[in-house]
Amino acid sequence: MTALAKITSKGKTTIPKEVRDALQAVPGDLLAWDLAGDGRVTVRRVRPLDLEYLKAVEGTLSEWASDEDEAAFRGL
């Protein structure tokens, strides 16, 4: 599928509905533009991190928080 959109003089564009639907993007979502070396660009929707969930998971990882663990994994 090819979708066309015009860029304004301020660099703004409207994301075609077909693309928004494919990305499941809604107003307020963040989009990431990935640039390939050959000039191709891909766009993807970025989902915000659930910080509350990540903090809960962090609390379960304390068994690997010793100075010995830090030294063992430092070079990875």
FENJOTA-V794249 format. One record per residue. N is the residue number from 1. OMEGA is omega in whole degrees, -180 to 180 (NA if undefined). Layout:
BEGIN
n=N omega=OMEGA
n=N omega=OMEGA
END
This chain:
BEGIN
n=1 omega=174
n=2 omega=177
n=3 omega=-179
n=4 omega=175
n=5 omega=-180
n=6 omega=177
n=7 omega=179
n=8 omega=179
n=9 omega=178
n=10 omega=177
n=11 omega=-179
n=12 omega=177
n=13 omega=173
n=14 omega=178
n=15 omega=-178
n=16 omega=-177
n=17 omega=-180
n=18 omega=180
n=19 omega=178
n=20 omega=180
n=21 omega=-179
n=22 omega=179
n=23 omega=-172
n=24 omega=-177
n=25 omega=178
n=26 omega=179
n=27 omega=-180
n=28 omega=178
n=29 omega=175
n=30 omega=177
n=31 omega=176
n=32 omega=179
n=33 omega=-178
n=34 omega=-177
n=35 omega=176
n=36 omega=-178
n=37 omega=-178
n=38 omega=177
n=39 omega=177
n=40 omega=179
n=41 omega=172
n=42 omega=180
n=43 omega=178
n=44 omega=177
n=45 omega=179
n=46 omega=179
n=47 omega=-180
n=48 omega=178
n=49 omega=174
n=50 omega=-174
n=51 omega=179
n=52 omega=178
n=53 omega=-179
n=54 omega=177
n=55 omega=177
n=56 omega=178
n=57 omega=-180
n=58 omega=-180
n=59 omega=180
n=60 omega=-175
n=61 omega=-175
n=62 omega=-179
n=63 omega=180
n=64 omega=-174
n=65 omega=-178
n=66 omega=176
n=67 omega=179
n=68 omega=178
n=69 omega=179
n=70 omega=180
n=71 omega=-178
n=72 omega=-175
n=73 omega=-175
n=74 omega=-175
n=75 omega=-177
n=76 omega=NA
END
